[in-house]
Amino acid sequence: MAEALALRARLRPYRAVLASRARSQTSYRANFALDLVSSLLSALVELAEVWVIFHATTRLGGLEFRQMLLVFGLADVSFSLADLAVGHCDRLPTYLRAGTFDVFYLRPQPLLLQLITSDLSLRRLARVSVGLTALVAGLALGGVSWGLTAAALLATALTSGIATFAALFVWAGGLQFFLLDGREVTNAFVYGGRYAATQPASVWSRPLKVLFGFFFPMAFTGYLPTLMLLGLPGPQWLPRWLGWCGPLAAVWAWAMALLCWRRGVRHYQGGGG
């Protein structure tokens, strides 16, 4: 009981910051509504891209459109929730250039946790709704054989997918300490990884399978769990049973992210350095 109370006391400052950020965004209702609409349209365009591809062909990488909806839904929901929680880590280059990151050192809280809880972009909820719609449609139309195993796999895939994408944002943040205005460089693999995760990995070349299949484990967020849920065979190098290994992929991603972050913080010498 005492430990629980102590944990709640430690988390209270972060909850206060996040609550204030949420209130500040929703206080201007017209602007907030426009932000939601723009985010929704952006997500719909990305889903429409998948539809356009399958409008020209009935199958891609061994998947039909209704099955591809499941891949897109799993990956997009995971990415959108991770983006909602830690996506603002890509503002770190701005903090470093302006010297405002140094303020974080004045507070008696971990630097990374301060950065993660420094903002909350509620407009990204619109993206979540599009991914969730695609996921529900994919589960309904894809031919999933429901049971405890399928439910457990779905929960595992979503949880580990969110963790993997969150680690990718932190990983990119850690690299900013070594790069000169490197936001676009890291965005190439963060958002490029998100795009790769919404595509069938069976059409990737071998270098892409190594890059987005294992180093940045994007295939574990949507494609491999879909193969397990639908009972479909996997391509070379990516067997179907890897769909259960999403937690291992998340652990790998976080290990690399925290290693990069720790080295970056040690490398940092201040806004004037």
N, C-alpha and C positions, 0 to 999 in steps of 0.2 A: 504494500500500500504506500509506504514511504517513497519507494523507488518510483512508483507511478506518479505521485505528486511532484517529485523532483523533476521527472521528465516533462510533465505538463508545464512546470515553471520555466524550464529551459526553452520550451517551444513557444511560450507566450509572446516573446518579442517578434518572432517570425510570423505568427498568426496575426499580430497587430499590423505589421507592415503589409502583409498580403491583403488584409481586410481594407486597409486604407487605399491600396492600389485599386481594388475592385470598386470601391465607392467613388473614387475619382473618375473612373472610366464610365460608370453608369450615371453619373450626375448630369452629364450632357447627353440627353437621350437621343437627340437627332443625330449627333456625331457617332454615338455608339451604334445606332441602327444602321447608319451608312457603313460603318466598319464591318458589321455583321454581314451586310448584303455583299460587300466587296469580297469578303473572305468566302462567302457561300458561292459566289459566281466563280471565283478562282478554283475552288474545289470541284464544282460542276464541270468546268472546262477540262480538268484532268480526268474526270470520269468519262467525259464525252470522247476524249482521245482513245480510251480503251474501246468504247463502242464503235468508233470510226474504223479502228483496225479490224475488229471482228465483223464489221459490216462488209468489208471487202473479202474476208475469208472466213470459212466456218470453223477452222481450227488453227491454233497457233501453239507450237510447242506441245502438242498433244492435249490441249485444253480447249473446250468450247467456251463461249461467252458466259454462260451461266456458271461455269466452274471458275472462270477467270474473275467473276465478281467476288468470289470467296477469297481469292488471292488478294485482290485489290482492297477488299473490305478489311481483312485482317491487318495488312500492312498499313493502310491509311488510318485506321482507328488507332493503331499503336503509335504511328508517327504523330498524329494530331494531338493525342494526349501528352506525349513527350514534349512536343512543341509548346503546348499550353503551359506545361510545368517548367521547362528549362530552356525553351527556345530562345529566350532573351539573353542567353549566354553569348550569343553572337554579337552583342553590344560591347563586349570586353575590349575590342580594339579602340572604340571611342573613349572608354574609360581610361585606357592606357595612354592615349595621345593627350587627353585633357588633364591627366594627373589625378582624376577623381577616384581612381582605384585605390590610391593611397589612403583615402578616408576609411576604407574597410579595415585597415590595420589598426585603427584607433578604437575599434569595438572589440569587446572580449568574446567574439564568436568566430567559428571557423570561416576562413575566407570563401571557400566554395559554397558553403551553406548560405552565407550572406548574399553571394551572387545569385544563387538559384532563387532565393526568396526576395530578391530586390524588385521583382516585377511580376505581373500576372496579366497576360493578354487574353481577356475574355472573348475578344472577337474571334479567336481561334476555335471557339465552341461551334461555330458554323461549319468548320471543316470536319469536326467530329461527327456532326449530324449526317453529312454526306457519306463519310466512311461507314458509319453505323448502318445507314440505309442499304448500302451496297453489301455489307456483311450479312444483314438479315435476309436480303434477297438471295444471296449466294447460298446461305444455309437452307433456305426454303426450296430453291430450284436446283441446287447442285446434286441432290441425291445422297445426302448424308444419312448414314445408318445410325440413328440416335441410341444412346445408352450411356452408362456411367463412364465408359472409356472415352467416348467422343466428347462428352461434356468436360471431362478432366483435361483432355488434349486441348480443347478450345480455350479453357481458362488458362492453361499453362502457356499456350501460344500468345495470348493477349498480354499476360503479365510479363513474360520474358521479352516480348516484342517492344513493349513500352520501355522496359529497362534497357534494352539494347539501343534504341534510338536516343534515349536520354544520355546514355554513355557516349554516344557519338557526338552530341552537342558539347559535353564536357571535354571530350577528347579534342574537339576543334578549338574549344576555349583555351586549353592548355598550350596548344601550338601557337597561339597569338603572342605568347611571351618571346618566341624565337623569330617570328616573322615581322616584316615591316609592312603594316597595313595589309595583313594577310587574310582579311575577312572573305574576300571572293575566292581565294585559294581553298580555304577550308569549306566554304559553302559548296564547292564543286563536288566534294565527296559526301557532305552531309545530305544535301538535296539531291545530288546524283544518286546517292545510296537509296534515298527514299523512292526515286523513280525506278531504280533497278528492282527494289523490293516489290513493286506493283506489276512486274513483268514476269512471265514464266522463265525460270532459270534454265530450262532445257534449251533455249535458243541462244544462250550466252556462249561465247567462245571460251576456250580453256583459260586464257589469262583473266577473263572476267569472272569465271567460276572461282578462280583462286582469290581474286580481289574482293568480289562481293559475295562470294559463297562462304569464305572462311576468314580472310583478314578483316574485312568489314562484313560481319555475318548477316547480310540482308536476306539471304535465302531462307534463314530460320524464322523470319518474322511473318511470312505469308505463304510462300510457295511450298516449302517442305511440310508444314502442318496441313496444308490443303491436300497434298498427296496422301497423307495418312488418313485424313477425314473421309476422303473419297475412295480410298483403296486403289490408287493409281500407281503405276510403276514410276520409279525415279530415273533420271538420266544418268549417264556416266559421271562418276565422281560425287554424285548427290543422291544416294539411295534413299528410299522412302522412309526408312526407320530413323533417319536423322531428324524427322519431324518432332521427335520426343526430346531432342537435344537443345531446344531453345534456351533452357536455363544455363547450360554450359556455354552457349554462345554469349549470353548476357554477362556471365562471369568473366569471360575472356575480354569482352568489350570494356567492362568496368575496370578490369585490371590494367588494361592499356591506358584507359582514360585517366585513372588516378595516378598512374606512373608519370604520364605526360604532364598532368596538372602539378604534381609535386615538384618535378624537375623545373617546370616553368616558373613556379613561385620562388624557388631557390635561385633561379637565374635572374629574376626581376630585381632591379636596383632602384626603383622609384621613378616617378614621372620625369625627373630631370636626368635619369641615367641612360 
